[in-house]
Amino acid sequence: MANKENITKWVDALKSGEYEQTVGALRNEWGYCCLGVACDVAIKNGLNVIVEEVEGEDVSYDGSLAYLPESVSGWLGLEEMPYALVANNERSLVCLNDSDLWTLDQIAQAIKETYLEDGDVNISVPMDTE
């Protein structure tokens, strides 16, 4: 079950303007993708995650470079969700961030509508399959 308190922290961080957005990685020298922001928020709130710089550009979280590690998806209460949809758009958060180039604010709004407001929309976050 989704952890609304932690998801609220993630949504607030996405909307804060304090993160530069990047594509193709959770975090790299240019910024964070929406899932990288989730990792950073989880760490700032006490979750123990191994953070490593890889090849001088990308940063991995618990060994994952592009997908949400299980530790963070569990912190968000999303551990049982497979690849799926955001806001009836039939696109994953990775696709919205990397391919569709939604802003962090737009992604935050989709997450908010899905998890923090009543409704029948369902999303999930791709988990690391490495």
mmCIF file of the C-alpha atoms, coordinates in Angstrom:
data_MODEL
# 
_entry.id   MODEL 
# 
loop_
_atom_site.group_PDB 
_atom_site.id 
_atom_site.type_symbol 
_atom_site.label_atom_id 
_atom_site.label_alt_id 
_atom_site.label_comp_id 
_atom_site.label_asym_id 
_atom_site.label_entity_id 
_atom_site.label_seq_id 
_atom_site.pdbx_PDB_ins_code 
_atom_site.Cartn_x 
_atom_site.Cartn_y 
_atom_site.Cartn_z 
_atom_site.occupancy 
_atom_site.B_iso_or_equiv 
_atom_site.pdbx_formal_charge 
_atom_site.auth_seq_id 
_atom_site.auth_comp_id 
_atom_site.auth_asym_id 
_atom_site.auth_atom_id 
_atom_site.pdbx_PDB_model_num 
ATOM 1   C CA . MET A 1 1   ? 0.000  0.000  0.000   1.00 0.00 ? 1   MET A CA 1 
ATOM 2   C CA . ALA A 1 2   ? 1.238  3.455  -0.886  1.00 0.00 ? 2   ALA A CA 1 
ATOM 3   C CA . ASN A 1 3   ? 2.829  5.451  1.928   1.00 0.00 ? 3   ASN A CA 1 
ATOM 4   C CA . LYS A 1 4   ? 1.034  8.784  1.517   1.00 0.00 ? 4   LYS A CA 1 
ATOM 5   C CA . GLU A 1 5   ? 3.326  10.612 3.951   1.00 0.00 ? 5   GLU A CA 1 
ATOM 6   C CA . ASN A 1 6   ? 6.457  9.663  2.005   1.00 0.00 ? 6   ASN A CA 1 
ATOM 7   C CA . ILE A 1 7   ? 4.804  10.206 -1.369  1.00 0.00 ? 7   ILE A CA 1 
ATOM 8   C CA . THR A 1 8   ? 3.800  13.699 -0.183  1.00 0.00 ? 8   THR A CA 1 
ATOM 9   C CA . LYS A 1 9   ? 7.457  14.401 0.627   1.00 0.00 ? 9   LYS A CA 1 
ATOM 10  C CA . TRP A 1 10  ? 8.410  13.233 -2.879  1.00 0.00 ? 10  TRP A CA 1 
ATOM 11  C CA . VAL A 1 11  ? 5.715  15.351 -4.557  1.00 0.00 ? 11  VAL A CA 1 
ATOM 12  C CA . ASP A 1 12  ? 6.766  18.394 -2.516  1.00 0.00 ? 12  ASP A CA 1 
ATOM 13  C CA . ALA A 1 13  ? 10.392 17.887 -3.562  1.00 0.00 ? 13  ALA A CA 1 
ATOM 14  C CA . LEU A 1 14  ? 9.439  17.539 -7.237  1.00 0.00 ? 14  LEU A CA 1 
ATOM 15  C CA . LYS A 1 15  ? 7.517  20.823 -7.014  1.00 0.00 ? 15  LYS A CA 1 
ATOM 16  C CA . SER A 1 16  ? 10.157 22.634 -4.939  1.00 0.00 ? 16  SER A CA 1 
ATOM 17  C CA . GLY A 1 17  ? 12.284 23.886 -7.827  1.00 0.00 ? 17  GLY A CA 1 
ATOM 18  C CA . GLU A 1 18  ? 15.434 22.751 -6.039  1.00 0.00 ? 18  GLU A CA 1 
ATOM 19  C CA . TYR A 1 19  ? 16.132 19.893 -8.491  1.00 0.00 ? 19  TYR A CA 1 
ATOM 20  C CA . GLU A 1 20  ? 17.438 20.270 -12.034 1.00 0.00 ? 20  GLU A CA 1 
ATOM 21  C CA . GLN A 1 21  ? 15.877 17.637 -14.277 1.00 0.00 ? 21  GLN A CA 1 
ATOM 22  C CA . THR A 1 22  ? 17.850 15.142 -16.324 1.00 0.00 ? 22  THR A CA 1 
ATOM 23  C CA . VAL A 1 23  ? 17.033 12.141 -18.498 1.00 0.00 ? 23  VAL A CA 1 
ATOM 24  C CA . GLY A 1 24  ? 18.563 8.702  -18.903 1.00 0.00 ? 24  GLY A CA 1 
ATOM 25  C CA . ALA A 1 25  ? 19.721 8.274  -15.306 1.00 0.00 ? 25  ALA A CA 1 
ATOM 26  C CA . LEU A 1 26  ? 18.439 8.594  -11.769 1.00 0.00 ? 26  LEU A CA 1 
ATOM 27  C CA . ARG A 1 27  ? 21.087 11.259 -11.251 1.00 0.00 ? 27  ARG A CA 1 
ATOM 28  C CA . ASN A 1 28  ? 23.989 12.582 -13.249 1.00 0.00 ? 28  ASN A CA 1 
ATOM 29  C CA . GLU A 1 29  ? 26.053 15.735 -13.578 1.00 0.00 ? 29  GLU A CA 1 
ATOM 30  C CA . TRP A 1 30  ? 23.043 17.599 -15.050 1.00 0.00 ? 30  TRP A CA 1 
ATOM 31  C CA . GLY A 1 31  ? 20.486 16.746 -12.384 1.00 0.00 ? 31  GLY A CA 1 
ATOM 32  C CA . TYR A 1 32  ? 17.899 14.185 -11.278 1.00 0.00 ? 32  TYR A CA 1 
ATOM 33  C CA . CYS A 1 33  ? 15.098 12.348 -13.007 1.00 0.00 ? 33  CYS A CA 1 
ATOM 34  C CA . CYS A 1 34  ? 11.803 12.141 -11.111 1.00 0.00 ? 34  CYS A CA 1 
ATOM 35  C CA . LEU A 1 35  ? 12.825 8.780  -9.603  1.00 0.00 ? 35  LEU A CA 1 
ATOM 36  C CA . GLY A 1 36  ? 16.233 10.141 -8.623  1.00 0.00 ? 36  GLY A CA 1 
ATOM 37  C CA . VAL A 1 37  ? 14.404 12.830 -6.658  1.00 0.00 ? 37  VAL A CA 1 
ATOM 38  C CA . ALA A 1 38  ? 12.549 10.037 -4.839  1.00 0.00 ? 38  ALA A CA 1 
ATOM 39  C CA . CYS A 1 39  ? 15.907 8.468  -3.943  1.00 0.00 ? 39  CYS A CA 1 
ATOM 40  C CA . ASP A 1 40  ? 17.284 11.764 -2.651  1.00 0.00 ? 40  ASP A CA 1 
ATOM 41  C CA . VAL A 1 41  ? 14.158 12.462 -0.578  1.00 0.00 ? 41  VAL A CA 1 
ATOM 42  C CA . ALA A 1 42  ? 14.247 8.963  0.932   1.00 0.00 ? 42  ALA A CA 1 
ATOM 43  C CA . ILE A 1 43  ? 17.902 9.426  1.934   1.00 0.00 ? 43  ILE A CA 1 
ATOM 44  C CA . LYS A 1 44  ? 17.189 12.859 3.433   1.00 0.00 ? 44  LYS A CA 1 
ATOM 45  C CA . ASN A 1 45  ? 14.449 11.210 5.487   1.00 0.00 ? 45  ASN A CA 1 
ATOM 46  C CA . GLY A 1 46  ? 16.703 8.518  6.927   1.00 0.00 ? 46  GLY A CA 1 
ATOM 47  C CA . LEU A 1 47  ? 16.553 5.624  4.470   1.00 0.00 ? 47  LEU A CA 1 
ATOM 48  C CA . ASN A 1 48  ? 19.912 3.874  4.220   1.00 0.00 ? 48  ASN A CA 1 
ATOM 49  C CA . VAL A 1 49  ? 20.777 3.729  0.512   1.00 0.00 ? 49  VAL A CA 1 
ATOM 50  C CA . ILE A 1 50  ? 24.192 3.051  -0.995  1.00 0.00 ? 50  ILE A CA 1 
ATOM 51  C CA . VAL A 1 51  ? 25.066 5.962  -3.286  1.00 0.00 ? 51  VAL A CA 1 
ATOM 52  C CA . GLU A 1 52  ? 27.951 5.505  -5.726  1.00 0.00 ? 52  GLU A CA 1 
ATOM 53  C CA . GLU A 1 53  ? 29.366 7.597  -8.551  1.00 0.00 ? 53  GLU A CA 1 
ATOM 54  C CA . VAL A 1 54  ? 29.702 5.535  -11.723 1.00 0.00 ? 54  VAL A CA 1 
ATOM 55  C CA . GLU A 1 55  ? 32.038 6.443  -14.586 1.00 0.00 ? 55  GLU A CA 1 
ATOM 56  C CA . GLY A 1 56  ? 32.319 10.017 -13.331 1.00 0.00 ? 56  GLY A CA 1 
ATOM 57  C CA . GLU A 1 57  ? 28.862 11.104 -14.541 1.00 0.00 ? 57  GLU A CA 1 
ATOM 58  C CA . ASP A 1 58  ? 26.035 8.923  -13.275 1.00 0.00 ? 58  ASP A CA 1 
ATOM 59  C CA . VAL A 1 59  ? 25.113 8.140  -9.692  1.00 0.00 ? 59  VAL A CA 1 
ATOM 60  C CA . SER A 1 60  ? 23.679 4.789  -8.642  1.00 0.00 ? 60  SER A CA 1 
ATOM 61  C CA . TYR A 1 61  ? 21.366 4.132  -5.718  1.00 0.00 ? 61  TYR A CA 1 
ATOM 62  C CA . ASP A 1 62  ? 21.682 0.625  -4.270  1.00 0.00 ? 62  ASP A CA 1 
ATOM 63  C CA . GLY A 1 63  ? 23.322 -0.337 -7.574  1.00 0.00 ? 63  GLY A CA 1 
ATOM 64  C CA . SER A 1 64  ? 20.570 1.029  -9.822  1.00 0.00 ? 64  SER A CA 1 
ATOM 65  C CA . LEU A 1 65  ? 21.322 3.696  -12.417 1.00 0.00 ? 65  LEU A CA 1 
ATOM 66  C CA . ALA A 1 66  ? 17.955 4.112  -14.148 1.00 0.00 ? 66  ALA A CA 1 
ATOM 67  C CA . TYR A 1 67  ? 15.186 2.439  -12.162 1.00 0.00 ? 67  TYR A CA 1 
ATOM 68  C CA . LEU A 1 68  ? 13.922 2.920  -8.648  1.00 0.00 ? 68  LEU A CA 1 
ATOM 69  C CA . PRO A 1 69  ? 15.762 0.542  -6.297  1.00 0.00 ? 69  PRO A CA 1 
ATOM 70  C CA . GLU A 1 70  ? 13.589 -1.760 -4.191  1.00 0.00 ? 70  GLU A CA 1 
ATOM 71  C CA . SER A 1 71  ? 14.638 0.041  -1.001  1.00 0.00 ? 71  SER A CA 1 
ATOM 72  C CA . VAL A 1 72  ? 13.156 3.336  -2.206  1.00 0.00 ? 72  VAL A CA 1 
ATOM 73  C CA . SER A 1 73  ? 10.067 1.783  -3.786  1.00 0.00 ? 73  SER A CA 1 
ATOM 74  C CA . GLY A 1 74  ? 9.456  0.078  -0.437  1.00 0.00 ? 74  GLY A CA 1 
ATOM 75  C CA . TRP A 1 75  ? 9.878  3.389  1.407   1.00 0.00 ? 75  TRP A CA 1 
ATOM 76  C CA . LEU A 1 76  ? 7.220  4.844  -0.898  1.00 0.00 ? 76  LEU A CA 1 
ATOM 77  C CA . GLY A 1 77  ? 5.006  1.794  -0.384  1.00 0.00 ? 77  GLY A CA 1 
ATOM 78  C CA . LEU A 1 78  ? 5.196  0.848  -4.050  1.00 0.00 ? 78  LEU A CA 1 
ATOM 79  C CA . GLU A 1 79  ? 7.112  -2.402 -3.712  1.00 0.00 ? 79  GLU A CA 1 
ATOM 80  C CA . GLU A 1 80  ? 4.447  -4.664 -5.217  1.00 0.00 ? 80  GLU A CA 1 
ATOM 81  C CA . MET A 1 81  ? 3.658  -2.564 -8.275  1.00 0.00 ? 81  MET A CA 1 
ATOM 82  C CA . PRO A 1 82  ? 4.966  -3.645 -11.690 1.00 0.00 ? 82  PRO A CA 1 
ATOM 83  C CA . TYR A 1 83  ? 5.608  -1.464 -14.701 1.00 0.00 ? 83  TYR A CA 1 
ATOM 84  C CA . ALA A 1 84  ? 2.359  0.388  -15.360 1.00 0.00 ? 84  ALA A CA 1 
ATOM 85  C CA . LEU A 1 85  ? 0.618  3.650  -15.955 1.00 0.00 ? 85  LEU A CA 1 
ATOM 86  C CA . VAL A 1 86  ? 0.535  7.213  -14.694 1.00 0.00 ? 86  VAL A CA 1 
ATOM 87  C CA . ALA A 1 87  ? -2.664 9.248  -14.745 1.00 0.00 ? 87  ALA A CA 1 
ATOM 88  C CA . ASN A 1 88  ? -4.389 7.090  -17.371 1.00 0.00 ? 88  ASN A CA 1 
ATOM 89  C CA . ASN A 1 89  ? -1.626 8.023  -19.795 1.00 0.00 ? 89  ASN A CA 1 
ATOM 90  C CA . GLU A 1 90  ? -0.379 4.444  -20.278 1.00 0.00 ? 90  GLU A CA 1 
ATOM 91  C CA . ARG A 1 91  ? 3.170  5.658  -19.670 1.00 0.00 ? 91  ARG A CA 1 
ATOM 92  C CA . SER A 1 92  ? 5.557  4.869  -16.828 1.00 0.00 ? 92  SER A CA 1 
ATOM 93  C CA . LEU A 1 93  ? 7.249  7.609  -14.845 1.00 0.00 ? 93  LEU A CA 1 
ATOM 94  C CA . VAL A 1 94  ? 10.492 6.781  -16.667 1.00 0.00 ? 94  VAL A CA 1 
ATOM 95  C CA . CYS A 1 95  ? 8.810  7.373  -20.043 1.00 0.00 ? 95  CYS A CA 1 
ATOM 96  C CA . LEU A 1 96  ? 7.141  10.569 -18.854 1.00 0.00 ? 96  LEU A CA 1 
ATOM 97  C CA . ASN A 1 97  ? 10.495 11.889 -17.637 1.00 0.00 ? 97  ASN A CA 1 
ATOM 98  C CA . ASP A 1 98  ? 12.810 10.616 -20.378 1.00 0.00 ? 98  ASP A CA 1 
ATOM 99  C CA . SER A 1 99  ? 10.726 10.288 -23.555 1.00 0.00 ? 99  SER A CA 1 
ATOM 100 C CA . ASP A 1 100 ? 7.721  12.559 -23.099 1.00 0.00 ? 100 ASP A CA 1 
ATOM 101 C CA . LEU A 1 101 ? 9.838  15.209 -21.328 1.00 0.00 ? 101 LEU A CA 1 
ATOM 102 C CA . TRP A 1 102 ? 7.220  16.086 -18.730 1.00 0.00 ? 102 TRP A CA 1 
ATOM 103 C CA . THR A 1 103 ? 8.536  18.599 -16.219 1.00 0.00 ? 103 THR A CA 1 
ATOM 104 C CA . LEU A 1 104 ? 9.076  17.538 -12.619 1.00 0.00 ? 104 LEU A CA 1 
ATOM 105 C CA . ASP A 1 105 ? 6.081  19.681 -11.706 1.00 0.00 ? 105 ASP A CA 1 
ATOM 106 C CA . GLN A 1 106 ? 3.850  17.872 -14.237 1.00 0.00 ? 106 GLN A CA 1 
ATOM 107 C CA . ILE A 1 107 ? 5.040  14.506 -12.957 1.00 0.00 ? 107 ILE A CA 1 
ATOM 108 C CA . ALA A 1 108 ? 4.412  15.625 -9.371  1.00 0.00 ? 108 ALA A CA 1 
ATOM 109 C CA . GLN A 1 109 ? 0.852  16.546 -10.300 1.00 0.00 ? 109 GLN A CA 1 
ATOM 110 C CA . ALA A 1 110 ? 0.234  13.112 -11.848 1.00 0.00 ? 110 ALA A CA 1 
ATOM 111 C CA . ILE A 1 111 ? 1.622  11.391 -8.742  1.00 0.00 ? 111 ILE A CA 1 
ATOM 112 C CA . LYS A 1 112 ? -0.476 13.647 -6.491  1.00 0.00 ? 112 LYS A CA 1 
ATOM 113 C CA . GLU A 1 113 ? -3.674 12.938 -8.441  1.00 0.00 ? 113 GLU A CA 1 
ATOM 114 C CA . THR A 1 114 ? -2.967 9.219  -8.337  1.00 0.00 ? 114 THR A CA 1 
ATOM 115 C CA . TYR A 1 115 ? -1.911 8.652  -4.736  1.00 0.00 ? 115 TYR A CA 1 
ATOM 116 C CA . LEU A 1 116 ? -2.934 11.656 -2.685  1.00 0.00 ? 116 LEU A CA 1 
ATOM 117 C CA . GLU A 1 117 ? -6.399 12.402 -4.049  1.00 0.00 ? 117 GLU A CA 1 
ATOM 118 C CA . ASP A 1 118 ? -9.389 10.111 -4.299  1.00 0.00 ? 118 ASP A CA 1 
ATOM 119 C CA . GLY A 1 119 ? -9.799 8.546  -7.689  1.00 0.00 ? 119 GLY A CA 1 
ATOM 120 C CA . ASP A 1 120 ? -9.399 5.379  -9.656  1.00 0.00 ? 120 ASP A CA 1 
ATOM 121 C CA . VAL A 1 121 ? -6.145 6.213  -11.423 1.00 0.00 ? 121 VAL A CA 1 
ATOM 122 C CA . ASN A 1 122 ? -3.336 3.746  -10.839 1.00 0.00 ? 122 ASN A CA 1 
ATOM 123 C CA . ILE A 1 123 ? 0.396  4.199  -11.403 1.00 0.00 ? 123 ILE A CA 1 
ATOM 124 C CA . SER A 1 124 ? 3.494  2.268  -10.673 1.00 0.00 ? 124 SER A CA 1 
ATOM 125 C CA . VAL A 1 125 ? 7.173  2.862  -10.744 1.00 0.00 ? 125 VAL A CA 1 
ATOM 126 C CA . PRO A 1 126 ? 9.519  0.578  -12.710 1.00 0.00 ? 126 PRO A CA 1 
ATOM 127 C CA . MET A 1 127 ? 11.675 -1.283 -10.233 1.00 0.00 ? 127 MET A CA 1 
ATOM 128 C CA . ASP A 1 128 ? 15.257 -2.280 -10.869 1.00 0.00 ? 128 ASP A CA 1 
ATOM 129 C CA . THR A 1 129 ? 15.421 -5.556 -12.754 1.00 0.00 ? 129 THR A CA 1 
ATOM 130 C CA . GLU A 1 130 ? 19.204 -5.780 -12.982 1.00 0.00 ? 130 GLU A CA 1 
# 
